[in-house]
């Protein structure tokens, strides 16, 4: 685990716009990645993007309507979601 991803790297709030996925952390940091990094959220309606659950004591976020999970660690390390091969 890097210094950037420490014990206080926990999600307090989330905002998803037409351009960005933004995590607001309990320690005051704000991290964003392009919406395109999550193809599920990119294809979701705004109501689906707004319906999320903070999980794992704040270490990740789950969007039940589109079955998407993103972690703080993944956001820090720049790991975009990949489409599964069918």
Contact map, one row per residue, 1 for C-alpha under 8 A:
11101100000000000000000000000000000000000000000000000000000000000000000000000000000000
11111100000000000000000000000000000000000000000000000000000000000000000000000000000000
11111100000000000000000000000000000000000000000000000000000000000000000000000000000000
01111100100000000000000000000000000000000000000000000000000000000000000000010000000000
11111111100000000000000000000000000000000000000000000000000000000000000110010000000000
11111111100000000000000000000000000000000000000000000000000000000000000000000000000000
00001111110000000000000000000000000000000000000000000000000000000000000000000000000000
00001111110000000000000011100000000000000000000000000000000000000000000000000000000000
00011111111000000000000011100000000000000000000000000000011000000000000100000000000000
00000011111100000000000011100000000000000000000000000000111100000000000100000000000000
00000000111111000000001111000000000000000000000000000100011110000000000100000000000000
00000000011111000000001111000000000000000000000000000100010000000000000000000000000000
00000000001111100000001110000000000000000000000000000000000000000000000000000000000000
00000000001111110000111100000000000000000000000000000000000000000000000000000000000000
00000000000011111001111000000000000000000000000001000000000000000000000000000000000000
00000000000001111111110000000000001000000000000011000000000000000000000000000000000000
00000000000000111111100000000000001000000000010000000000000000000000000000000000000000
00000000000000011111000000000000001000000100000000000000000000000000000000000000000000
00000000000000011111100000000000011100000000000000000000000000000000000000000000000000
00000000000000111111110000000001111000000000000000000000000000000000000000000000000000
00000000000001111011111000000001111000000000000000000000000000000000000000000000000000
00000000000001110001111100000111100000000000000000000000000000000000000000000000000000
00000000001111100000111110000111000000000000000000000000000000000000000100000000000000
00000000001111000000011111011110000000000000000000000000000000000000000000000000000000
00000001111110000000001111111110000000000000000000000000000000000000000000000000000000
00000001111100000000000111111000000000000000000000000000000000000000000000000000000000
00000001110000000000000011111000000000000000000000000000000000000000000000000000000000
00000000000000000000000111111100000000000000000000000000000000000000000000000000000000
00000000000000000000000111111110000000000000000000000000000000000000000000000000000000
00000000000000000000011110011111000000000000000000000000000000000000000000000000000000
00000000000000000000011110001111100000000000000000000000000000000000000000110000000000
00000000000000000001111000000111110000000000000000000000000000000000000000100000000000
00000000000000000001110000000011111010000000000000000000000000000000000000100100000000
00000000000000000011100000000001111110000000000000000000000000000000000000000000000000
00000000000000011111100000000000111111101100000000000000000000000000000000000000000000
00000000000000000010000000000000011111100100000000000000000000000000000000000000000000
00000000000000000000000000000000111111100000000000000000000000000000000000000011100000
00000000000000000000000000000000001111111100000000000000000000000000000000000001110000
00000000000000000000000000000000001111111110000000000000000000000000000000000000111000
00000000000000000000000000000000000001111111000000000000000000000111000000000000000000
00000000000000000000000000000000001001111111100010000000000000000101000000000000000000
00000000000000000100000000000000001101111111000000000000000000000000000000000000000000
00000000000000000000000000000000000000111111100000000000000000000000000000000000000000
00000000000000000000000000000000000000011111110110000000000000000100000000000000000000
00000000000000000000000000000000000000001011111110000000000000000000000000000000000000
00000000000000001000000000000000000000000001111111000000000000000000000000000000000000
00000000000000000000000000000000000000000000111111100000000000000000000000000000000000
00000000000000000000000000000000000000000001111111110000000000101100000000000000000000
00000000000000010000000000000000000000001001111111110000000000100000000000000000000000
00000000000000110000000000000000000000000000011111110000000000000000000000000000000000
00000000000000000000000000000000000000000000001111111000000000111000000000000000000000
00000000000000000000000000000000000000000000000111111100000011110000000000000000000000
00000000000000000000000000000000000000000000000000111110000011110000000000000000000000
00000000001100000000000000000000000000000000000000011111111111000000000000000000000000
00000000000000000000000000000000000000000000000000001111111111000000000000000000000000
00000000000000000000000000000000000000000000000000000111111100000000000000000000000000
00000000010000000000000000000000000000000000000000000111111100000000000000000000000000
00000000111100000000000000000000000000000000000000000111111110000000000000000000000000
00000000111000000000000000000000000000000000000000000111111110000000001110000000000000
00000000011000000000000000000000000000000000000000000111111111000000111100000000000000
00000000001000000000000000000000000000000000000000011110011111100000111000000000000000
00000000000000000000000000000000000000000000000000011110000111110011110000000000000000
00000000000000000000000000000000000000000000000110111000000011111111100000000000000000
00000000000000000000000000000000000000000000000000111000000001111111000000000000000000
00000000000000000000000000000000000000000000000100100000000000111110000000000000000000
00000000000000000000000000000000000000011001000100000000000000111111000000000000000000
00000000000000000000000000000000000000010000000000000000000001111111100000000000000000
00000000000000000000000000000000000000011000000000000000000001110111110000000000000000
00000000000000000000000000000000000000000000000000000000000111100011111000000000000000
00000000000000000000000000000000000000000000000000000000000111000001111101100000000000
00000000000000000000000000000000000000000000000000000000001110000000111111100000000000
00001000111000000000001000000000000000000000000000000000001100000000011111110000000000
00001000000000000000000000000000000000000000000000000000001000000000001111111000000000
00000000000000000000000000000000000000000000000000000000000000000000011111111111000000
00000000000000000000000000000011100000000000000000000000000000000000011111111110000000
00011000000000000000000000000010000000000000000000000000000000000000000111111100000000
00000000000000000000000000000000000000000000000000000000000000000000000011111110000000
00000000000000000000000000000000100000000000000000000000000000000000000001111111000000
00000000000000000000000000000000000010000000000000000000000000000000000001101111100000
00000000000000000000000000000000000011000000000000000000000000000000000001000111110000
00000000000000000000000000000000000011100000000000000000000000000000000000000011111000
00000000000000000000000000000000000001100000000000000000000000000000000000000001111100
00000000000000000000000000000000000000100000000000000000000000000000000000000000111110
00000000000000000000000000000000000000000000000000000000000000000000000000000000011111
00000000000000000000000000000000000000000000000000000000000000000000000000000000001111
00000000000000000000000000000000000000000000000000000000000000000000000000000000000111
